[in-house]
Each structure stands twice: as structure tokens, then as C-alpha cells.
Amino acid sequence: MSSGLNEATLIQAGLQAGLFDNEQIARLRPLARARRQGLMEALSTDLNLPQAAFYIALAQARGLPYAHLSRWAADETTLMRLPATLLKRHPMAPMNDEAGVPHLVVANPEDALGIETARRVIGALPLAVAEPEGLATLLYRLRGSETGGESAEEDPVRLFENIVREAFLRRASDIHIESIRDGTRLRLRVDGRLETMGAPLAKNLGDALLSRVKVLSGLDIAETRAPQDGSLIYAVREREEVEMRVASVPVKFGERITLRVMKSDPNRARLDNLGMPPAMVMRLREALGHPHGIVLVTGPTGSGKSTTLYCALRELDTEGLNILTAEDPIEQVVPGISQVQVNAKVGFADALRSFLRHDPDVILVGEIRDLDTADTALKAASTGHMVLSTLHTNSAPGAVTRLTDIGCEPFMLGATLRGILAQRLARMLCPHCRVAREADARKKKCLGQPEDAPLTLWEAGGCPHCLGSGYRGRVGLYEALWVDADLAAAISAQAGEQELAALAKDYRRLVDDAREKVLAGLTSFQEVEMFLGGGA
């Protein structure tokens, strides 16, 4: 099903929205001819622009709302009044926006004939714009093959290719394929938030897609009642591949598969690019320069701990040092480093004990989960090795409490700990559409600013660059506790978390970093409000 929209119209809308400039168009035009592809496809591929960016730009240029099909509700009764022959030639659907206002959603707002014909049948509804592929999926689900949309025999190979490409262009970290009551739902996790990809797929197409993923990742397609794990490598464009970790699990209405995209970002390969304050980066490098000891990175799942440790590894001299890692899973391959995948036969503690016989200088332990691993790590740190690891705690001082609770000796902790980082991730405001707002008294109090002085903060807007979300990318929020002689003595004496925080020099709390990043306009108040509390 085609929208019938001229490619030049979409490119002009993208140009007007600032998605690219004339120089980039001139550079890519001959490349597109050489590749035998359209100019819009070349722009999308080389500039990492999803199709949605072009249609959001088009909606913006025409002064129309953009319909996020996963959030808008189709008016099925009104849709049934439209002739199938009309929908086949002119894809459109009557839908209610998030406020319940009815619209006629079209892929081509310049299709005067189709729009006029539809309005004669259902009334003069205001227009909204959506992507043609999403409309095709919606129409097939609601009206079947009579609309000319995706058929029951739709190729799952091409469908999966489109999903992976879309995930790549949107910088998604996870792809979720989930069987639901009336079909299969597709979602992407972008910047830490789940986004639904259009309307649910028909049940038969969804099942075929699940089977396709299982075949590619080496899973048993006949096994649908037990969880399975696998992996696959997929080419997203010429000379560029993504590795994905795949997990399937049975659910009430079938199966669900989650694909974790393991693609590394070369632009975030250094500590300086994580959003960590410069003084903290300097102290971390000093801690990494010690010949022995432990540096811990703490935080909940998905807070960027592994990324920080990989950046730390890249800071080290891989030629002059023997660096070994035990990970579950190996998320990024670091040249010059021996990386071991932990499994049912080889646990973290087993790998650690083996590492000590390989003359290591630096050891990375993916996670300290139990006393055996922690005790082995402490002994390695006390015998002339630098150990890096992660721990699940809410704060930097809480790491000491956690290790003590699982049975670690306080005097060993005091003797080996060099530094503890705690971190979270916050979405960054899109620089193209962020909006300035005057802060109210409550926000000023939470940010530690005088209530009688004016304060301008930035909030999320929405534009083609960020696909209407107002955010693009994420930045870390950091807390750091550096262990000197006084703090080591307090840890050995089993001091509490508050006492450790009071004794620590250069102790920077998570709330302090969150405030600074809001005041600097990197993120919004709403994004970090949970950390700011009442302004303590």
C-alpha cells in the first residue's frame, strides 16, 4: 500500500525542519544513484533518520497533528462505513486522538480526491498525518486483505528486517515482540522508555515473526512452553552489523521474545562523554591508576553501570596491562582484553579464581552477587590486583552496607575499596525543540535556588529530530565516594551510611548532580524529580 506522496515533498519537509541541509542532499544524491536507491532512502540510511521523522516534519510543515498510531484509538464503526476500494487506493482511517478528538488520519495530506471522497461519507473531520506502513498494518487488522494492506502471507523475513532497521534508526536498546489477546504487539525501548510500533500485527503474522526470530537465534521453534536463550548477528546496512541477545518465554496468549541490541556507540567510548563531572572523572582515573584495590559502580538494572566500566577499561593501557573480565553476558568486545562469558559451568567466583593463575593486572567482575564472589574479589584486590565490578545498591555508601550484609569482613573492605560510584540515567532534552519555562516556587526549592529570584528551566517540546518525544539520548547522574585513610578506618569500624557520607571528602550526591544537569538545561525537572525530593 503506497501513500502516493511524492518523495520530493517529504524531503522538502525534512529540509524545512532542519533534519538535513542542502549540502548533505548534494553529497548523497550521487551515492543514491550509485546504490540504485531513492534519495529519501539514502538520507534515512546515512543520517539515521526513521521514516517517522519525515512524516512528523511533513505534519509540522502543513500545520497538522501527527498521529502516533499506538496512542490514538481507531473509530472502527466509522471506518466500516468507508468503501474498501477507497481505502485500497487512498490509505486513511478515522481515529480519536489522545484527548478523544476525532480526526481523519492520512498518509498523504495532499490527496485531495481521497480526502474529499471520505469526507462525503463520514463528515468533514480534521486531518492528521501518519506513516503509510503503520496505516497499512492498522487497516489490515481492522478490515482485512480487502484494503490491500499486509496480507496473511506477508513475508516475516522482510517484516523482521524492517523492525531491526527501525530499531537501529531509533537507537533502540531492546525490541519486544509479545503475543497478546488479539494479535502481536511490537515495542522498542528508546532512551529508557518503551514505545509501541504502530498497531498490533495479525495473529498469524505475529506467530510467523516469532518463528523467524527463533530460527535466526538458534532457538527450538517447536518448544513453546519453556524459556529459551540465544543470540544473532544481523546486518542493518552495508558493512555494519548489530549483535542481539535473544530471550523467549511463554505467556498467556502465546510467546514473547525480547531482543537486547548489543551495538556499542563509539561516541560514548570515553569517560569524558558520559556526562560525569570533570572533577569526578579525574578522581576515577586516579583510582584506576592504583596498582591494587576495588572500584565499584552501583545502581539498579539499566542504569548504565556496564557502560561506565567499559569506558574505564578503554582508559587503561591494554598493551602494557593484562586485563581479564568475567561477564554475563559480554555486551561489548574490547580489543586487547580477554573476556570470559559466565555460564552454568563457570560462575563469577570460578572465573575469578582461575584469573589469579593468569598473571592479571586488572580484573573486571560483571557483578558481585554473593559472598563467594565478593570474598574472592577482595582477596584478589588485597594481593596486588585492581578489581572493577558492579553492585545493586541505591547509593554509594549503601555498597558498603550491602557487602557487609552478605558476609564480607569490614576490615577487608576498608583495606581494598578505592572508590564507589552510584549512577542513574536521565533522558536528555532535544536541543532542537526544548522550551524555556519560568520555574515555580516548588521547583526552586527542590533545586536549592532562592524563591524570590527568577529562574528559567527547560522542558520537553517535540519535533522531527526527537520523533515528537522532546528527548533525544540519555545522560548519567552520578554520585561518588572516594575512600581515603579516614574513610577506610570508618569502614573497618563498621560505621553507618550517614557517618560514611559525613566523613567522605569530595562526596558528591546523586541529587547534587541531578540539580546541576537541570539547571544546565541538559534534562528536565520532570525527568529527575524523583531524585530531588523535597529539596533536601
N, C-alpha and C positions, 0 to 999 in steps of 0.2 A: 504494500500500500504506500503510495507516494503522496507527499503533501502538495506536489505541483508547484512548489515555491522555487523561484529562480535562485540558484546558488549565489549569484551576484548580490541579491537583496540581503541575504544573511551575512555575506562578507562585508557589505557596506554597513550593516548594523553593528557588526563586531568592530569595524574600524571606528565608527562613531562612538562606541562605548569605550574605546581605548584598549581593547583586548590585544591589538597588534597595530603596527603602523605601516605606512606605505613602503618603507624600506624593507621590512620583513616580507611583505607581499611580493615585492620585486625580486627578492632573493629566492623565495620559494616557488615562484611561478615556473622557472625553467626546470627546477627539481621535480615539480609535479608532472610536467610533461615527460621528463625522462623516466619517471616511475609509472607513467600511464595511470595517473590518478587525478581526481579533481583538485582544484586549488583549495577548496574548503577542507578536504581530507588531509591535504599536506599541512595546512595550518593547524588542524586539530592534532595531527601526529607529532609534528616538530615542536609545537608550542604547548603541548599537553593541555589541550582545550577540549572538554567534553562537549557533545552535541548540545547539551542543555545551555551552555554558555552562549551559543549563537542565538538560541531561541529566547533566552532571557534578554539578550541585547535587542533582539527584534521587538519583543514586547515593550521594552523601555523606549525604543525609538518611535513606536506607534502610540505610546501613551496608554497601553493596555496592561491589565494584570497578567502575570504568568501563573499558569495553573500547575501547582505541584500535585500531580495526579494521586499520589499516595495520601494526601491530606484533604483533597476535595472529594465530595460524595457525588457519585453519578445519580442522576434522576432517571431511574430505569423506566418508569411509567411514561415519561415524556419521550425518552429515547425510542421506545417501541412504536411511537407514532411516526417516526421518520422512516421513509422508504429505504429498503436495503440497497436499491440501485443508487440512491443519493449518497449513502454512507460509503459505498464502494468506490465512487468517483471523487467524493469530497469528504474525507475523514473529519468527523466532528462529533461532539457529544454534549448534551445539556448536563451541566453539573452545578452543584452548590459549593460556593467557596467556604472557607473555614468559619465565616460569620453567618453562613446559611443563605447568602445572596445567590440567586440563580444566574448562570452565565451560559453562553454557547461557546464551548471550548473548541478551537480550531487549530490546525497546524499551519494554515495559510490564511492570514487575515486579509490578503488581497484577493481571495477567491470570492468575488462579488456574486457570481451566479449561484454558487452553492450556498452561500450565506443567505442570500435573498430567498432562495427556494425553501430553506429550512425555516426561516422566519415566517413565511406564509403559513407553515404548518403548525409551529409551536409558539409563535409570537416573537416580538422584537426583543429578544434577550440581549443584554450587553455582551460584547465579545471578550474572550480571554485566549491566550496563546499557550500551546503545549507542544511537546516534541511529537513528530509523527509516529515514531516507533511505539512510544507509550500509549498513544491513542489507538494504534492498531491492536495492541495487546488488550486494552480495555474493551474495544468494540467486539473483538473475537470472544472474549469471556462472556459478554452480555448478549451478543446477537449471533454468535457462531460464525461459520465459514461464509454465510450469505453476504457478509460485509466485505469479503476479500481480504480480511486480515490474516493473522497467522493461522495456519491450518493444523489439524490434529497430527499431520505428518511433518510438522515443522522440524527442521534439522537440528537436533540437540547439539551437534558439533558446532554449527555456526552460532547458535544461541550462547553456548559457553564461551566461545571466542569473543562475542560481543560483551558478555558480562565481565570477563577478565580485562578486556581493553577499557571498559568504562571504569572499573575499579582502579586501574593503573592511572588513567587520566584524572580521576578524582582524588588520587593519593590515598586510597582506602587502605587500612591496615588489616581488615577482615572482610570476608564475603560470607554471608549467611544464606543458606538455601533451606527452607523449612516447609515441611508438609503441614497444611492447615485444613480445616474442615472442607472448604470449597475450592482448594487448589494448592498452589505452592507460592510462598512468599519469598521475595528476594530483598535482601538488605545489605547495605555497605556501612562499615564503621569508618567515618571520616572525621578526623580531628577529635577522636574520642566519643563521637555521638553516632548512633545508628540512624541511617537514612534509608527509607523504603524506596526500592527501584520500581516505580510505576505500579500498575495494578497486578494482582496475583496472576500467575500463569494457570492455564487449564491443568487439571489433574494429570492427564496422560502426558502432556509435555513436561510437566514438572518431574514426573517419575522417570521419564527418559533422560532428563538433565541430571538427576541424581545418579542414574546408572552410568552416564557418561563420565562424571567426576570420579566415581568409584573405579571404573576401568583405568582411567589415566593415572590414578594414585595407587594402583596395585591392591585395591580392596576386593573382597569377595562379593560380587554383585548378588549372589544367592543368599548371603547372610544379611537378614534384615531385623533380627531380634537381639543382636548383641553389638556393643560398641566396637568400632574398629579405628585404627590409626594408620595413616600413610603419608605420602608426600608426592609432589610432582613439580616438574620444571616446565614452564610454558613461555613460548616466545611471544612477546607483546608487540614487537616491531623488529626491524632488521638489526641484527647484532645486539639485541637487548632481550634478556630473559628475566623472568621472576620465578623464584622458588616459593612454593606454598606448602605449608604443613596442613594436612587434611585430617579431620576427625568426624566420624559419623556416629549417630546414636539413635535408637528407636524412640519415637514419640507417639502420642495418642493416634494421630492420623496418618502415620507412615514413618518417615525418617527425616532427620535434619542433618545437614553437613555444614561444617564451618571450615573455611579455608583461611589460614593465617598467612598473609603476604609477608615474606621474609626479605623483600627487597631493601637493601641498605641505601641510605641517602648520603652521597659523597659530600654534600654541602654541610652535613652535620657531623663530620668525622673528627672534629676537634672540640676540646672543652670550651674554647672561646665562642663557639657557635651555639651553645646550648641555652644561653640566657643567664648563665651563672655570673654573679657579680665578680668583677676583676680581682678584688681582694681575696675572694673565696677560691678562685681559680689558682691564684698564686700559692695560697696555703695548701691546696690539694696537691699541687705539683711538689711542694716541699715534702708533704707526707709520702708521696710516691717515691721520692728520692731517697728515703730511708732504706738502709740495706735489709732491715727486717721489721716486722710488725704487721698489724692488720688495719686495713681501711675498709669500713663498711658503708654500704649505701642502702638505706631503708625506705620503706614506703609500701603502699598497697599494690596489688596486681595492676599492671598497666600504667604505672606512674613514671616509667622511663628509666628504671634502675639499670637495666641491661645496657641501654644506650649510653648512659654515663660511664659504665665500666668499659665498654668497647672504646669509647673516646679516650679513657685513661690508658688503655692498652696501647693505643696508637701513639700516645705521647712517649712511650718507653722505647728504648733502643733495642729493637728486635734482633739486630745483628750481634750486639755485644752481650745480650742477656738471653738466658734460656728461660722462655716463658711457656708454661703449660696451663691449660684450662680444662675444667670438668663442667660440662653444661648439659642442661636438659630443657629445651633442645639447643643445638648450635644455631643461633639465629643469624649470625654474620660470620663470614670467613675472613680472618685477619691474616694477611701474608706474614710469614716468618714466625708464626706461633703454632705450637702443637695443640690441637683442640680435640678433646675426647667427649664423645656422646655417652652420657649416663643412661643406663638401661636397667632392666630387671636383674641382670647378672652382675653389673658393675655399678655400685652406688657411689655417691659423692665421697663418703669416707674411704671406700675401697680405692677409688681413683687417687685420692689424696695420699694414702699410704704408699701406693705404687709410685707416685710422682717423686717422693722423697728418695727413691733409688735411681732417679734420672738426673741428678745434679741440677735442680732447678734454682733460678734466682727469684722468679716471680711466679706465683700460683694464683689462678682465679678459680674460685669455687662458685658455681652458679647460684647456689642458695644454701644457707645453713638452716637445716630443718630439724635436726635432732642433736642430742648430746654427743653421739659418736662423731658426727661430722665436726661439730664445734670444738670438741676436745682435740681432734686430730689437727684442725686448723690452728688452734692455739699453740700446740706443740711445734708445728712447723714454723710459726711466727717467732717462737722463742729460740729456735735453733738456726737462725740466720737466713730466713726466707721472708720476702714480702708477700703477704696474702691479701687478696681482694675478694670480697663476697657481698651478698645481699641478704637482707633480713626483713621480715614483715613486721614492722612496728610503725606507730603513728608519729613518733618524734625521734630526734637523735638521742636524747638522754634515755628514752624508752628502750633503746637497743641494749643498754647495759642491764636494765631490769629483766628484759627478755632472756638474755644469755644466762643471767644468774638463776632465773626461774627454771631453765631446762637443766641446770646442774653444773654450770661452769664455775670454776673456782675464782672468786673475786680478785685474789692476788695475781692470777694469771691474766685476767682481763686488764688490770691496771698496768701490768708489765708489758703487754703486747699491743694494746689499742693505740693507734696513731691519730685516727680521725674518724668521725661518723657523720655522714650526710643523710638528711631526710629530704625527700622531694615529692612533689606532685606535678601534674601537668595542667595548664590552663590554655584555653583557646585564645589565639591572638586575633585582635581586631583586624579586619581587612583594611589596609591603608587607603584603598580607593573609595571607600564609602562610609567610613566611620563618621559619627555625628557628634558634635560638641553639645553638651548639656550642662546647665548650671547645677551644681550639687546641692542637695537639701541638707538640713541640719543633721539628720541621722547619718548620712554618708560621710559628712565632715567629721563627725565624732568617731565613726569606725576607722577612718583614715588618719586619725590623730591630728586633724587640722583645726585651726580656730574657727568657731562657729560664726563669728562676726565678720569674717573676711570672705570675699568672693572666691569661688573655686570652680573651675571648669573641668569636667571629666568627659571622657569619650565613651560613646555607646555604639552598639552594632547597628549598621544600616542594612544594606542589601544591594548587590549589583551583580552583573555578569561575571566579574572576576571571582567572586566567592559563591556563585550559584545561588545568590539570594539569602545566604545564611548570615552574612555580616561578619563572619570569622574565616580566617584562612591560616592554617598552620597552628602549631602549639608552641608554647614556651614553658620552661621549667620554673617552678617555685622551689627555692632551696633553703634548707636550714643546715647549719654546720656546727659541730662540736669538736674542737681540737684539743687533744689530750697532751698536757704538759705534766711536769713533775707533781705540781699541787693537785691537779685533777686525777692523776694516776693514783696518788696516795688516798684520795677520797673514794675512788672506785674500789681500791683494795680494802678500805674500811667499811664498804657496803653502804655508802651514802645514798640517799634517795634521789629521785629525779630532780626535784626542785632544788636541792642542795647542789647537785652537779651543775645545773643551769646557772645558779648564782655564782659558783666558783669559776666557771669557764671564762677564759679571756677571749675576746673577739667572738663571743657567742652570738650568732645571728639566727633569729627565729623565722619560721616559715611566714608568720604574719607580717614581719618586717619586709620581707622580700615581696609578698603579695601587695602590700601598700605601695611600695616603690614602683611596681610594674603598672598598677592602676594609675598612679599619678603621672607616670611617664607616657601613658596612652597606649601601652602595649596590649593591655587587655581591659575588659570592662569590670565595673564594680560588681555586676551581677555574677560574673564568672568566678570571682574569688570571695564572694560574700560569706560563704560557709567557713572560710578561714579567718575572716576578720572579726566575727562575733559581735560583741557589743563595743568594740573599740579598745579592748584590753591591750 
